[in-house]
Amino acid sequence: MGVAFSTDAAPIRMKRAEVQHISSFYREMIEVALPIMRYVQREHGSDQAVVTLSDHTGLLLQVTVDNDDLLKHVKHRHFFEGADWSESGAGTNAVGTAVIEKHPVRVIGAEHYCAGWHEWACLAVPIFEPLTGTLLGVLDITSRRQWYETHNLPLIQWAANRIGQDLHKNAISDAFFGLVQELDKPAFLLNRHLYVTWANAQAMAAGIRSGEPLPVVDGPPALLTGQDHGTYVQEFRLGEGDVRTLLKVIPYRLWGLDLGVLCLMMPTSGGKSTAKSSSKSKAMSPVDWTTHYTMDSIIGRTPVILEAKRLAHKAANLLAPVFLAGESGTGKELFAHAIHASGPRRSGPFVAVNCGTLQRELAASELFGYEEGAFTGAKKHGQRGKFLLADKGTIFLDEIADLPTDCQSLLLRVLEERRVVPVGGTRPIHVDVRVITATHKNLDQEVQSGRFRKDLFYRLSALWIRLPSLRERSEDIPLLVDTFLRQFAKEIGKISVRLSPEAMQRLTEHSWPGNIRELKNVLQRAVFLCDGNVIEPRHICLAGPFENAPSVDTAKKRRSIHRSLVEQALRESGGNVTEAAQTLGISRATMYRKMKLFNLI
């Protein structure tokens, strides 16, 4: 490996000027990841952890830490921007090993190769581009090894997946940039296997289906082989018959990585198009505000999921707000899409917002828009908020419990008056929006604690639907497995993929703390690892030693773990605060803060 066992600080790969260049190159990734990293820090429930973002080689791009004492120690180990935490640079560690293995990795204490990391525990999860599976980076949480039990795998997996999804949406938006005059045309994305991974409504009307191969009969090398020929227009023959279509093909890239191509279907020389046209068709926004799922997308036959689906059907035709309650990964956004698609507003926009990633100071402008000059950095002509973008349609406010308190009162006013006032503006604007909200938290407890307004809670929870965890509907696992395997097999060009009986047994015996999202990720990884058509147990990468990690909504359990560690250190030191602090690897001041927090003094 070429790394000395005695190494106590990671190598610095980039000089300061080079780090600034790299940070600029990855600016979008950092901007997307930073609020999510801060959310992870808050949800973790302790100031004894460092959250880091690395690129696909193990180069650290961003570090967040709330504890000055801890910051001093990690800086001594070069846990900062520009440091090289690849295996070749820092030996076995969670970040570098996750880059190699491309699945979640936990490394504790002496499991690290270098002696300098033996006092630390790390949990790293790769960040993938969701359509192509390309590794974009790694999200990591690190703490002293005494605190490793507080590391929360489902939370870090959710965060890594969210970063990948948001970067994908931005990449689509960038691919559309400058094409505003052409966005009323059928448009779709192709991955490197010529499978359609996204299509707008116009393309679907022309027979293009997401998740299916493009029915192209002939075409230029760039489309068929993925070679970079830049942006070009060429005639294709799609499907059966002699109908030919002009496609404008645009490379779909993220930081120089070729992920596929964006295709626009153009009018033929005779003025005809293969797509059904309408003089009233609207130009698309650079971001797709259409819904992608229906009630048929909700898979399951168990009574608990059928009851949730029945209630969703009833709610779809009503105008009252819908509240979706359930653990992370149970399909709350899927249900929101399905309710919208089954109701009278199905032809309107569907706008999804994750309230947990909204920066407190910008949340109001994100939701309600802002006028020119409303704040430093505001766009010249202002910007419409998500509520106005959702006019005549549906807005889905995910993780509503994390909406900043000052925004809660503004949201209540919008619900009551059906009008929004952009930040910096004075004129109210009428808005006609159906509101669906969701959270994995216990909203009753949030109200009782004063973190969520009681009047807003009553307003949002008129139609309450609880989504069951995967543990409650384990009989649906084979059906879900079959659906996901067919989807992933199509994406990589395989005819079929199936599970061996032993592999299926592993899945049915697992507790699935991350629910359907975790199952889907495990199967996607298994299809990637499997060279043939039969997935064996060795291809199933379950949480393993992480299974006992607290789930996202068990803050009380994490607090109990923290208290137990502090109490144990005090007992073993005979009440000597200095010695107990040294045992936990924290300062005396931090130790006293924790003792006060846990009513131990």
N, C-alpha and C positions, 0 to 999 in steps of 0.2 A: 504493500500500500504506500510505502515511502513516508509514513507519518510516524514521528517518534512517540513512543509510549509516554514520555515525560512532558509532552506538549501541554502547556497550560493556557494558551490563548490561540484562537483560530487565526490563520493567516489573513492579512488584509490584501484583497485582490486588487482593489481600486484605490488610486490616489484621490484626494478630495475633488479635484476638477473632474476626474473620470466618474466619480460617484454621482456628481451633479448631472453629468451627461446621461448616465444610466437612469438616474431618477427621472430625468426629463423624458427619456425614451419610454419609460414605464409609468409616466405620470398618470395615465388613465387607470392603470391597474391599481396604483396607490390611492387615487381619488375614490375608486369604487370600494376598495378593501378597507380603507381607514375607518369609516363609520361602522362597518361590520365588525372590525377588530375591537373597536371601543364598546360595541354592544356585547361582544364575547367577554370583554373585561368586566363589564357590569354584571352580566349573568353569572360569571364565575363565582362571584360573591366573596372574593378575597383580594387583598392587595399584594399577595405573595406570588404573583404570576406575571410573566412577560409574554406578550403575544407578538409574534413576528410574521412577516411576509417575505418570502424568498422568490426568486425567479426560478425557471425550470432547470437551472444548473446548481442551485444552492447558494446563490449570491443574495445576501440579505438586502432588502429594499426598504423595509419599514419596520420599526420597533415601537411598541406601546407598552408603557409600564407606569403604574400609579404610585410606586413606592421609591422614594429617593435612595434609601439604603440599599434596596435591591438593585436599583439602577447602577449604583456605584460598583457593586460586585459583578454584574453582568458585563459592564464596560471593561472591567479588568480582564475578562475572558474574551474580549472583542466580540461581544454580542451586540453589534451595532451595524448600521448601514455601511455596505462596502466590504464586509468580512465574508470570507469564503467558508461556508459550512457544508461543502460537498464532502463526500467520503474521502476523496483524494486530498482534500485540504485539511479536514479535521477528524479523520477516522470515522468509526461507527458512531453516528448520532442520528437523532430522529429526522432532522431535515434532510441530511445527505442520503440516508438510507431510504427515505420516502421517495426521493428523486430516482433512485435506482429501482426500487421494488414497485413503485407506482401504486401503493396502497397504504392505508394508515399504519403508522409505526410508533410504538412506544419504547423508549430506552430509559432505563432507570439505573442510577448509580454506576456501579462497576461494569454494567453492560456496555457502557461507553468504552471505546478503545483507549482514549487518552486519559491519563490520570487527572488532568485538569478538570474534566467534566464529571468526575465520580461523585461529587456532592449534588449533582443536578438530576432532575427527571424531566423528560421531554415527551410530548405527544404531537406528532405531525401528521397532517392529512393533505394529500395532493389536491391541487386545483386543476380541473380539466375543462376544456372547451366542451360543452355538453353534446354538441352534434357530432364532432369528429373524434372525441376522446384524446385530443392532443393535450399533453401536459403543459400547463401555463405557469405553474408555480407551486409553492407549498405554504400552507398555513400551520403555524406551530405555537404551542403553549408550553412554556418552560417554567419550572419552579425548583426550589430546593427539594431534594428527594423525599424529605419528610412529608411534603404536601402532595405527593403524586396521586393520592386517592381522590383529590378534589378535581383532577383533570376529567373533563366531561366529553367523551367521544362523540355522542350524538350532537352535542352543541357545536363542536369543531367541524364535524362532517357537514352539518347544516350550513355553517358559515362558509366553508370551502365551496360547497355546491352553489350557494347564493352568489359568491364572487364570480364563479365561472358563468353562471346564468346571466348575471348583469353585464359582464364583459361581452358575452355573446350578443345580447340585445344592443349594446353600444356599437359592436362591430357591424351589425346589420344597419344601424342608423348611419354609420360612417360610409358603408357601401352605397347607401341611398343619397348621400350628401351631393348636392349639385344636380340631382335628377328630378327636382320638384315638378318640372313640366311633364315628366314622363311617368309619374307615379299613379296615373289613372290606368296604366297598362297592366296586363297580367304580369306578375313577378313571382319568382320562386328561387329558393336556394338549393344547390346541389352539393352533396359531399363528394369526397374523392372516389366513392364507389358508385357514383351516378344515381344515388338515392335522393329523392326530394325530402329535405328536412324542414322546409317551411314553404308555404304558398299563401298568397293573399286571395281574397274572395274572387277577384277577376280570374286568377289562374285556375282556381278550383272550378269556376264556371266553364273553363276551357278544357276540363278533364284532367288537370294536374292534381295529384293527390299526395299529401304529405305522408311520409313513411313508405311510399311505393317507389319502384325504380322509374326513372324517366323513360317513356316509351320512344326513345330516339333510335331511328333506323340508321342514320348516317350523320356525320358531323366532323368538325376539324379536330386535330390532335389535342388542342388545349382542353376541350371539353371531355374527350374520351380518355385522355391519359393524365390530365392534371398539369401538363406542362404550362409554363407561364408565357402566354402570348400577348399579355396586356389586355386592354379592352378592345373588343372588335364586334362586328356585326356579320353574321353569316346565316345562310339559309339552311334549314334542317327539315327532315321529313320525320314527323312524329306520328307514331302509331301506324295503323293500317291505312291503305289507300294512298292516293297521290297528293294529299293536302300537304303543302310545304309552309313552313313558318320561319319568319326572320327572328332570330334571337340576338339581342344585344347581351354579350357575355362580359361580365365584370369580375375580376379576381376578388375573392373574399379572403382578406388577410387580417391577421392580428399580430402586430409587432414583427412583421416579416415572415410569419409562419403562414404557409398556404393552407387554408382550411377548406377551400372549395370555390365555387363560383356563384355569383348572383346573375340570374337570367331575366331579361325583360323581353316579353313577346311583342314584336313590333308589327305595324301594318305592312302587308305585302305591297309590292310595286303597283298592284291593281287597286290598292286602297282597301283591301279586305283584310280582316284579321281572323285568326282561328278562334278567338275568344268572343263570347257574346258581349256586345257593346251596348252602352246606354248613354244617351245624351245627358242624363242627369247624374252620371257616375261622379263621385267625389274623388279628388286627389287624396292619396293616403298621406298620413303623417309619416315622417321618417321612422317613427316607432309604431309597431303594429298594435292597434287598439282593438282588434277583433278577438272574439272568443274562439278557443280551439277545442273545446270539449262539450259534449252533450250528456244527457242522462245515460245514454248507452255506453259512455266511457267509464261509468262507475261499475266496477266489476265485483261480483259477489252474489252468493245465494243464501248466506246465513241470515237468520231472522233479524239480527241487530243492524246489518247493513241495509237490508230491504226496508226496515222501518225508517231509517234515516233517509233513504231514497224516496220513500212514500211522502214523507214530510217535505222534502225538497220539491217534489212535484207539486204539492199543494201550495207551497210558498211562492213558486214561480209565477203564478197568475195573480198574486196579490202585490200591492204596492208598499206595504209596511216594511220597515227595515228587518233584515234577517241577521241573526247572530249564530255563528258556527263555533261550537266549543269542541275541543278535542286536543289530544297530545300532538306534538310536532310529528309531521310525517303521515298523518292520517288521511290527508287528501282534502283539506279545507279549501284550497284554491281550486281544485278540481270541482268540488261541489258548487263553489261560487260561479265558475264558468257555466256549469250545467244549469243552474237556476236561471242565469241570464239567458242562455240559449233556448230555454224552454218557455220563456215568458214573452209578453207582448213587446218588450224592448229588444228583442233578439237582433233586430237590424241596426240598433244603435251601438255606440262604442262600449267596450268593456275595458275599464282602466283599473289596474291593480297597483296598490301602493303598500309597501312594507313600512309600517309606522316605526318599527324597531330600528330601522337604519336612517331615519330622518334626523338630521342634526337639529338640536333644540332651537338654535338661533335662526334656522332657515326653514323650519317645518311649516310655518304659516304661509310663506311665499311659495313653497312647493305645492301645498294643497290648494291655496286660494289665489295664487298668482301675485304679481307685483307690477307697479307702474314704473315708468322710466325714472331713474334717480332715487328709487326708494331706499337704496343702501349702496355702500361701496361695492363695486364689482357688478352691479345690476346691468343687464343688457340695455342697449340704447333705447329700444322701443318697449321695454318691459317684457313680461312673459305671462301667458295664460297658465293658471293652475290646473291641477288634476281634476278638480270639480268641473271646471268649464270644459275641459277636454272630454269629460264623461257626459256632457249635456245630452239629453234624450236617450241616455243609456244607463249603465251601471258603474258605480265605483266600488271597488273591493278594498277595504281597509284591513289588511292583515296585521296581526300583532297589535290590535287596537289598545291593549292595556299599556303599551309603551308610548302612546301618544303623549307628548309633553303637556303638562297641566294647563299652560296658558292657551294651547291649541284646543283643548277640550271644550272650553267655553265658546270659542269661535265656531267649532263644529256644531255645538248645540244650537247656536243662533242660526247657522245655515240650515239645519234640519227643521227648525221651527218657522223660519221666514222664507226658505227656499231662495235665498239671495246670498251672494258673496260680495265682499268688498276687498279687492286686491290690496296687498300691503302698499302703503303710500298713496292709496286712492281714496276718494270720497264718495264716488257714485256706486251704489249697489247694483249688481247685475243679476237678473233673474236666472235661475238654473233649475233644470228639471232632471233630477238624478235619483235613481234607485240605489239605496245604500245597503251593502252587505259587509258585515264585519266578522272578525275571527280572532281568536287568541288561544294559546295553549295554557294560559294561566287561569287561575280561579278568580274570575272577575268579582265574585261576591267578596272574597278576601281583599281584593284590591280596593273595593269601595269602603269596606270596614276600616282599612288602614289609612284611608284618606288619599290614596294615590290616584283614585279614579272617581270622577264626579258621579254621585248617586243619580242625579236627574238625567245625565247623559246615558248612564247604564240602563235606566228604565226606558229611555227613548229608543235605544238601539236593540233592546232584547225583546221586542214585541213578538217576534217569531224565532223561537230558540230551537236549534237543532244540534243534538249531541252526536258527534262522529265516534264510532267505536275504535278502540285500539286494535292492532292486528292480533294481539293476544286473545281478545274477546271473539275473534272471528277466524281462528286458526284453521278451521275447515275450508276457508277460502284460499289458503296458500297454494294448493295445487293449481287452482284455476288462475290465480294471479301469475304464478310461475309460467304456466303455458302461454298466457298472453304476452308477458314481457319477453320470453325467449323467442317467440315468433317475431316480435318487433326488433329485437337486437340482431337476430339472424339475418333479417332483411337488410338492416343497415350495413352489415359487413359482407353481404353477398352470399351468405350460406343458404342452402336449401332448407335445412332444418337443424335445430339443436335440441337435445333432450337431456334430462337428468338421469343418472343412474339411480337405482333404488337407494343406495347408500347415501348419495348426495341429497336426495329428497328427504331422507330421514334426518340428516343434519339440519336441513332447513326447518322441518316441522318441530324439531326439539329445541330450536333457538327461541329466546324470549322476545326478540325484536323490539328493543327499547326505542329504535328509530322508526318503527312501524313500516308502512308501505315504502316510504322513501328509502329506508335502509335495505329492504328486500330488493328493490329495483337496482340500487347501487351494487349490491352483492352479485346479482345476476348479470349485470352489465360487465362487471369485472370478470366473472366466471367465463362468459362468452369470449371475452378478450383473451383470457389465458388458455382456453381450450383450443388446441390445434385441430382436433377432429370434430365429430358431431355429438359426442357423449361427454357431458360434464361429470367429472368424478369428484369425490370429496376433497382431493388436493386442490381443486380449482375454486373451492368455496372458501372465501376469506371472510370469516365472521369476526365479530368483535373480540372473541377469545378472552384474553385476560382483561379486556376492557368491559366485559359484560356487567360487572358489578359497579361500574362508574355511575355516579348519579345522573339521572335524566335531566333535561333542561328545566323541568318545572319542579325540581326537588331542592329548592333553595334552603328549606328547613333542614334537610338531611345534610347538605354541605356545611351549614352553620354548625350542626352537631358534630361533624367530623373535625372542624376547626377547633371547636371548644375542647373536644377530647384530646387533641394533640397538645393544646396548651396546658390542660390539666395534667396530662401524663408527664410533660416536661417539668412542671412545677413539683410533682410528686417525686420524680427521680432526682431532682436537685435539692430536695428537702426544703423547698420554698425559696431557694436562692434565685432571685429574678435574673441576675446577670448570667448565671450558669444555665438557667432554663432558656434564656434568649439565645445563648451560644449553641445549645442543642438544636434549636429550631432554625438557626442560621439567620436570626433577625436581630435588630438593635434593641437595646434596653427600652428606648422610647416606644418602638413598635410593640414590644412585649407589654408595656404598661397600657398602651391603647387597647390591645386585645383583652387584657385582663379586665379593663374597665368595660369593654363591649360585652364581655360574657359574665359581668357581675361577679368577678372573682376577687375584687378589692372593694 
